Amino acid sequence: MSEQAEQPWRPTAKDVAAFAGLSRSTVSQILNGHGDRFHAETQQRVAQAAAELNYRPSRAGRALLTGLSEMVIVVVPNATFGRHLQDAVDRIAGVTSIHGKSVVVRYSGDDPAATLTAVLDLRPAVVVDLGVFSSSERRRIAAAGTTIYPELTAESGVEQPSEMVGRLQVSHLLRHGHRRVVIALLADERSDPYGPSRVAGATAECLSRGLPPPDVVSIPLRREGAREALEPLLRESDEPVAVCCYNDDVGLAVLAVAHDLGFAVPEQISVIGVDNSEVGQLVEHPLSTISVDMPSIVASFFAEVPSDNRFDRFVTIVPGATT
């Protein structure tokens, strides 16, 4: 084994300073992320010395210095997610580990205030909010010195990914002509932080085309329950119907109802989901869907270059046989 591996002591910033032949103050500032104050050669000397000594920063010491822990908390609503959530968390863990931070996933319960208190008590360096906190709650987190992502607010004027999903669903469903638009949300016991913004995006797209606002229905993932919820809307008129679904599972439920009622797909009823799931491509009519690259969205929060806060490159249409 090397001498480094057998090293019985843990090197400190003082040891790095002595090895590099620099002042302790200079080395401490560079190791704590303020290297831009010094020449590149000085920064390189510190980096080489730290590598030679196998130096690792003390997380406890840094927490005492900054008042924040070396923790990234991913706050997840009690919502129904596709498989991409795990991929997103894995991506966050990979990106943040480079900077010496640990990732904790916190699922929100029925009491958002309790979730906020728990997050504030942990004093994380970063919070990734996947749709739990209100604008005022986000301001409280930021006021505590914690960086919160995404940085967007409802007043920012930048289109949110969920709004973009609703708009793209409608535009794709209507690309061959007018249809009556229906939004099929998921009926379950979990909260729905994304449905309202998707409805807003779909409604805005309908209005921009001179169409009435879409009908909104919640559909359970049970064949009979889905039929009870959807059949009245499908029977209202002979006009073709376009259904924007909360996710691909809801899309499959809508296809089952269409099959049971004898509606031709996509001639009489066209359907588009969200998630680009594998199962959605295994049915008789492979499902048209929206792919939301959640891992890349969250990775963009930690990008080394400034983000333009545009998510259109991460939200794309995947055409199938149902539209």
Rosetta blueprint (number, residue, H / E / L):
1 M L
2 S L
3 E H
4 Q H
5 A H
6 E H
7 Q L
8 P L
9 W L
10 R L
11 P L
12 T L
13 A H
14 K H
15 D H
16 V H
17 A H
18 A H
19 F H
20 A H
21 G L
22 L L
23 S L
24 R H
25 S H
26 T H
27 V H
28 S H
29 Q H
30 I H
31 L H
32 N L
33 G L
34 H L
35 G H
36 D H
37 R H
38 F L
39 H L
40 A H
41 E H
42 T H
43 Q H
44 Q H
45 R H
46 V H
47 A H
48 Q H
49 A H
50 A H
51 A H
52 E H
53 L H
54 N L
55 Y L
56 R L
57 P L
58 S L
59 R H
60 A H
61 G H
62 R H
63 A H
64 L H
65 L H
66 T H
67 G L
68 L L
69 S L
70 E L
71 M E
72 V E
73 I E
74 V E
75 V E
76 V E
77 P L
78 N L
79 A L
80 T L
81 F L
82 G L
83 R L
84 H H
85 L H
86 Q H
87 D H
88 A H
89 V H
90 D H
91 R H
92 I H
93 A H
94 G H
95 V H
96 T H
97 S H
98 I L
99 H L
100 G L
101 K L
102 S E
103 V E
104 V E
105 V E
106 R E
107 Y E
108 S L
109 G L
110 D L
111 D L
112 P H
113 A H
114 A H
115 T H
116 L H
117 T H
118 A H
119 V H
120 L H
121 D H
122 L H
123 R L
124 P L
125 A L
126 V E
127 V E
128 V E
129 D E
130 L L
131 G L
132 V L
133 F L
134 S L
135 S H
136 S H
137 E H
138 R H
139 R H
140 R H
141 I H
142 A H
143 A H
144 A L
145 G L
146 T L
147 T E
148 I E
149 Y E
150 P L
151 E L
152 L L
153 T L
154 A L
155 E L
156 S L
157 G L
158 V L
159 E L
160 Q L
161 P H
162 S H
163 E H
164 M H
165 V H
166 G H
167 R H
168 L H
169 Q H
170 V H
171 S H
172 H H
173 L H
174 L L
175 R L
176 H L
177 G L
178 H L
179 R L
180 R E
181 V E
182 V E
183 I E
184 A E
185 L E
186 L E
187 A L
188 D L
189 E L
190 R L
191 S L
192 D L
193 P L
194 Y L
195 G H
196 P H
197 S H
198 R H
199 V H
200 A H
201 G H
202 A H
203 T H
204 A H
205 E H
206 C H
207 L H
208 S H
209 R L
210 G L
211 L L
212 P L
213 P L
214 P L
215 D E
216 V E
217 V E
218 S E
219 I E
220 P L
221 L L
222 R L
223 R H
224 E H
225 G H
226 A H
227 R H
228 E H
229 A H
230 L H
231 E H
232 P H
233 L H
234 L H
235 R H
236 E L
237 S L
238 D L
239 E L
240 P L
241 V E
242 A E
243 V E
244 C E
245 C E
246 Y L
247 N L
248 D H
249 D H
250 V H
251 G H
252 L H
253 A H
254 V H
255 L H
256 A H
257 V H
258 A H
259 H H
260 D H
261 L H
262 G L
263 F L
264 A L
265 V L
266 P L
267 E L
268 Q L
269 I E
270 S E
271 V E
272 I E
273 G E
274 V E
275 D L
276 N L
277 S L
278 E L
279 V H
280 G H
281 Q H
282 L L
283 V L
284 E L
285 H L
286 P L
287 L L
288 S E
289 T E
290 I E
291 S E
292 V E
293 D L
294 M H
295 P H
296 S H
297 I H
298 V H
299 A H
300 S H
301 F H
302 F L
303 A L
304 E L
305 V L
306 P L
307 S L
308 D L
309 N L
310 R L
311 F L
312 D H
313 R H
314 F H
315 V E
316 T E
317 I E
318 V E
319 P L
320 G L
321 A L
322 T L
323 T L
